[in-house]
């Protein structure tokens, strides 16, 4: 079975969020099942230089005015073929894959990711670049949403699977882009790629793909409701038989407290003592007081309303007054960034906020904190709660999406122990007062070292690897190809 995996970001080359982690880990897990996998990615600035001996395969005339080159290399740290679309006018620029340095979206994003989608489809039909043709094309999020449409346009025999990582980001653009992207005028309608008068990459993926997947079973149900469907709930209800929810895994080699190169000491579930050393080193690194009696709370996230971090900021004063500490890493909405920076100024030595993204520091926060806070208003899957489980850093999460599927709550029993199934704290409702109550429950358990260590060990015993998830994808591919 030959699989082309199409993505707009991939760890370790380019990362803005969980999609990069999934794209870096899932193909590798699939390769162990015997799949013949290739990955397709835009050659953003500096990526060719990061790869081992990229080889020019040739060029493709994707659109009337765009002829791009295609390079083949391997994904660093693996032997999986990586195909890179080289078109400097669209990809060789400062900033992120979606936004320019001033945070606004690139105005030509429809063309940038229309090119990604078109090249993916062109590689699935006979071409002059390589004899390898995929049986199935796995597209991820709106950036590759036009791929299933182009597959149909080119009469490709390849099947398509479209994965929804976050339905809130839809790739909706002015209708005029359909001409530049060579989309048929007759398909600009509700039974096509049109969405409330716009060209929608997400709509194209949802409508034209042979099958749909999303990143947790609960989220698959949620997106068929008005609350979480973002206007697509009707279409998703119509395609409910084609929609599968598969919980993501994590790369347990990259995220391993027993060998993580970013940590000053290592530990396991059966030898937890060094976790305290990691915490002390993190406190020293960040300038936090080391004599605090309460737990150290961690946040590594986009600072946005979706992530519920405005609620955490609203109750922070009460938490901090009880002796907790807070370490935050992330960026996002300017007002929320400023709210957290103000907390740091008000509570020196108790709150530290690092604006931006820092992979090594994210590992140390994950290992060195006691409680990882994720009060998301919606969360398709989430990976940080799984990193928390892996590192014995107890996740406190909202009861939504993949958080609900991966973290199991509970309460102290009459004999002073915790349920054997408990792996974290789950908010029964999503509001600031419930977040505060749930955090206080976590602090209460933390104060009992025996209960806390039991909870840590139970969390660390959870299987959060990609192995199980990859098997589910493999079965989904087989069903799609009728194998």
Secondary structure, DSSP 8 states (H G I E B T S, - for coil): -EEEEE-S-BTTTB-SSHHHHHHHHHHHHHHTTT-EEEEEEE--TTHHHHSSS-EEEEEEEEETTEEEEEEEEE-TTS--EEEEEE-HHHHSSSS-SSB-TTS-B-TTHHHHHHHHHHHHHHTTS--SS-S---SEEEEESGGGTTHHHHHHHTT---EEEEEES-TT---EE-TTHHHHTT--GGG-STTTTEETTEEEHHHHHHHH-SEEEES-HHHHHHTTSHHHHTT-HHHHHHTGGGEEE----B-TTTS-TTT-TTSSS--BTTB-HHHHHHHHHHHHHHT--S---S-EEEEEEEESTTTTHHHHHHHHHHHHHTT-EEEEEEEE-HHHHHHHHHHHHHSTTTEEEEES--HHHHHHHHHH-SEEEE--S--SS-SHHHHHHHHT-EEEEESSHHHHHH-----B-TTS-B-TT--SEEESS-SHHHHHHHHHHHHHHHTSHHHHHHHHHHHHTS--BHHHHHHHHHHHHHHHHT-
